[in-house]
Amino acid sequence: MFSLLLAGSVTYATHHPRALKADEAPSFNPLFYTLDLLLPIIDFGQEKAFSPQGWYQWLSYLLIVTGWLLATTIAAGITRSVSRQ
């Protein structure tokens, strides 16, 4: 997860996605934007305010899917360890 966070933060720091509503968007933060994509439950307001274009959009999809897979895996591991006890 840390490597995905680092890769996403560096990528979006070099190429900022455009704001959907320039006058209403918060200031862009590549770290929190990547966290917003990776963590399915927590909302920092960055994902809904910015829209990447081109292959950056595909990177966003990859981060979202990977975040859901990691969250599901962690939830399954916790559930399994609790049900054993």
C-alpha distance (Angstrom), angle and dihedral (degrees) to the residues before:
residue distance angle dihedral
M1 . . .
F2 3.79 . .
S3 3.81 91.5 .
L4 3.82 90.9 50.8
L5 3.79 90.2 48.4
L6 3.80 91.0 50.2
A7 3.82 94.0 45.9
G8 3.80 93.1 47.9
S9 3.79 93.9 45.1
V10 3.81 93.3 50.0
T11 3.80 92.6 45.0
Y12 3.79 95.1 48.9
A13 3.81 91.8 42.0
T14 3.80 89.3 60.4
H15 3.81 94.4 43.2
H16 3.80 116.3 29.2
P17 3.82 115.0 -155.1
R18 3.78 115.1 -123.7
A19 3.79 119.3 -98.5
L20 3.79 115.7 -110.9
K21 3.80 91.9 -144.2
A22 3.80 108.1 18.9
D23 3.80 94.9 -164.5
E24 3.84 94.4 48.6
A25 3.83 102.3 36.6
P26 3.80 120.2 107.0
S27 3.77 118.0 -123.7
F28 3.79 110.2 -75.8
N29 3.79 117.7 -104.7
P30 3.83 114.1 -177.3
L31 3.82 94.1 -158.7
F32 3.80 94.6 52.5
Y33 3.81 91.6 40.2
T34 3.82 89.4 56.7
L35 3.81 91.4 44.6
D36 3.79 88.8 50.3
L37 3.80 89.1 55.3
L38 3.82 95.4 44.0
L39 3.81 100.5 43.8
P40 3.81 109.5 64.1
I41 3.81 96.9 -168.1
I42 3.81 102.6 42.6
D43 3.81 119.3 73.2
F44 3.80 119.7 -160.1
G45 3.82 92.9 172.5
Q46 3.80 93.8 -117.4
E47 3.81 99.3 103.3
K48 3.81 93.6 55.0
A49 3.81 93.7 46.0
F50 3.82 100.0 51.3
S51 3.80 134.8 50.5
P52 3.81 121.0 -161.1
Q53 3.80 119.8 -149.9
G54 3.79 134.1 -144.8
W55 3.79 118.8 -4.8
Y56 3.82 89.2 -9.8
Q57 3.81 86.2 70.3
W58 3.82 89.2 55.1
L59 3.80 89.6 50.0
S60 3.80 87.8 53.3
Y61 3.81 90.5 52.3
L62 3.79 90.5 49.0
L63 3.81 91.8 50.7
I64 3.81 91.9 48.5
V65 3.81 93.8 49.6
T66 3.80 92.1 44.7
G67 3.80 90.8 49.3
W68 3.80 91.4 52.7
L69 3.80 91.3 47.4
L70 3.80 91.9 50.6
A71 3.80 92.4 46.3
T72 3.81 91.6 48.8
T73 3.80 91.4 48.3
I74 3.79 92.4 49.7
A75 3.81 91.8 47.1
A76 3.81 91.1 49.7
G77 3.81 90.9 49.3
I78 3.78 92.3 50.0
T79 3.80 92.0 46.7
R80 3.77 91.8 49.7
S81 3.80 94.0 48.6
V82 3.81 91.6 48.4
S83 3.81 93.5 48.1
R84 3.82 91.5 52.6
Q85 3.78 92.1 59.4
